[in-house]
C-alpha cells in the first residue's frame, strides 16, 4: 500500500496528470471558503459522484474545472471509476467503502494543500 507522498510522486510522472494545477480563481475560492469547507465539498463529491457501484455517465461525471476538487480529481486519477481501476486497482461495479472514500478524500486534499502551499511556477 502506497503512502500519499508516494502516490503523489507517482502521479507527477504521468504527463497527463502532472499538467493539472489550481488556477488563481481556484486558489481565491479556497482562500474565501477555507480548507474545511473544501474538504466537505470533496467528501460530498466523492460520495455522490464516485462511490456508487453504477455511475451512468462514468468517465464524464467530473468536469475538468469549475471547482478545486474537480482539478484535484483529475490530477490524482480519482475522476471516474475507470481511472480508479487503472491507477489503484479499485474494482468497478461495487460501492466504495467509507474507508476507500476517506483515502480518496485524503489524497485529494493533500494534493490541494500542496498546490496552495507551493509557489506558482
C-alpha positions as CSV (number, residue, x, y, z in Angstrom):
1,X,0.0,0.0,0.0
2,X,1.4,3.4,-1.0
3,X,1.6,6.4,1.1
4,X,0.0,9.7,0.0
5,X,3.5,11.1,-0.8
6,X,4.4,8.0,-2.8
7,X,1.2,8.2,-4.8
8,X,1.6,12.0,-5.5
9,X,5.1,11.3,-6.6
10,X,3.9,8.6,-9.0
11,X,1.2,10.8,-10.4
12,X,3.7,13.5,-11.2
13,X,5.4,11.1,-13.5
14,X,2.3,11.0,-15.7
15,X,2.4,13.7,-18.3
16,X,-1.4,14.0,-18.3
17,X,-1.8,14.0,-14.5
18,X,1.1,16.4,-14.0
19,X,-0.4,19.1,-16.1
20,X,-3.2,19.9,-13.7
21,X,-2.7,22.8,-11.3
22,X,-5.1,25.1,-9.4
23,X,-5.9,28.3,-11.2
24,X,-5.8,31.7,-9.5
25,X,-9.6,31.5,-9.3
26,X,-9.4,28.1,-7.6
27,X,-6.9,29.5,-5.1
28,X,-9.1,32.5,-4.4
29,X,-12.1,30.2,-3.8
30,X,-10.1,28.1,-1.3
31,X,-9.0,31.2,0.4
32,X,-12.5,32.6,0.6
33,X,-14.2,29.4,1.7
34,X,-11.5,27.8,3.9
35,X,-9.9,24.4,3.7
36,X,-12.5,22.8,5.9
37,X,-15.3,23.8,3.5
38,X,-13.3,22.4,0.6
39,X,-12.8,19.1,2.4
40,X,-16.6,18.9,3.0
41,X,-17.2,19.6,-0.7
42,X,-14.6,16.9,-1.5
43,X,-16.4,14.4,0.7
44,X,-19.7,15.2,-0.9
45,X,-18.4,14.9,-4.5
46,X,-16.7,11.6,-3.8
47,X,-19.8,10.2,-2.0
48,X,-22.2,11.3,-4.7
49,X,-20.2,11.1,-7.9
50,X,-17.6,8.4,-7.4
51,X,-18.7,6.0,-4.6
52,X,-21.8,4.4,-6.2
53,X,-21.4,1.0,-7.8
54,X,-23.0,2.1,-11.0
55,X,-22.5,5.6,-12.4
56,X,-24.4,6.1,-15.7
57,X,-22.0,8.7,-17.0
58,X,-18.8,7.2,-15.7
59,X,-15.8,8.9,-17.3
60,X,-17.8,12.1,-17.8
61,X,-19.0,12.9,-14.2
62,X,-16.1,15.1,-13.2
63,X,-15.7,18.4,-15.0
64,X,-12.1,19.5,-15.9
65,X,-12.5,22.8,-14.0
66,X,-15.1,24.8,-12.0
67,X,-14.1,23.6,-8.5
68,X,-10.7,22.9,-7.0
69,X,-11.7,19.4,-6.1
70,X,-12.5,18.6,-9.8
71,X,-9.0,19.7,-10.7
72,X,-7.6,17.5,-7.9
73,X,-9.6,14.6,-9.0
74,X,-8.1,14.7,-12.5
75,X,-4.6,15.3,-11.1
76,X,-4.9,12.3,-8.8
77,X,-6.8,9.9,-11.2
78,X,-9.8,9.9,-8.9
79,X,-12.1,11.4,-11.5
80,X,-14.0,8.2,-12.5
81,X,-14.2,4.6,-11.7
82,X,-12.2,3.6,-14.8
83,X,-9.3,5.7,-13.5
84,X,-9.6,4.3,-10.0
85,X,-9.4,0.8,-11.5
86,X,-6.4,1.7,-13.7
87,X,-4.4,3.6,-11.1
88,X,-5.4,2.0,-7.8
89,X,-6.9,-1.4,-8.8
90,X,-10.3,-0.4,-7.2
91,X,-12.9,-2.8,-8.6
92,X,-15.7,-1.4,-10.7
93,X,-19.3,-2.3,-10.1
94,X,-19.2,-2.2,-6.2
95,X,-19.9,0.7,-3.9
96,X,-16.8,2.3,-2.5
97,X,-16.4,1.7,1.3
98,X,-16.2,4.6,3.7
99,X,-12.5,3.7,4.2
100,X,-11.9,3.9,0.4
101,X,-13.8,7.2,0.2
102,X,-11.7,8.7,3.1
103,X,-8.5,7.6,1.5
104,X,-9.5,9.3,-1.8
105,X,-10.5,12.5,0.1
106,X,-7.2,12.5,2.0
107,X,-5.3,12.1,-1.2
108,X,-7.2,14.9,-3.0
109,X,-6.9,17.2,0.0
110,X,-3.1,16.5,0.2
111,X,-2.8,17.5,-3.5
112,X,-4.8,20.6,-2.9
113,X,-2.8,21.6,0.2
114,X,0.4,21.0,-1.7
115,X,-0.8,23.2,-4.6
116,X,-1.8,26.1,-2.3
117,X,1.5,26.0,-0.4
118,X,3.8,25.6,-3.4
119,X,4.7,28.8,-5.2
120,X,3.1,29.0,-8.7
121,X,5.7,28.5,-11.4
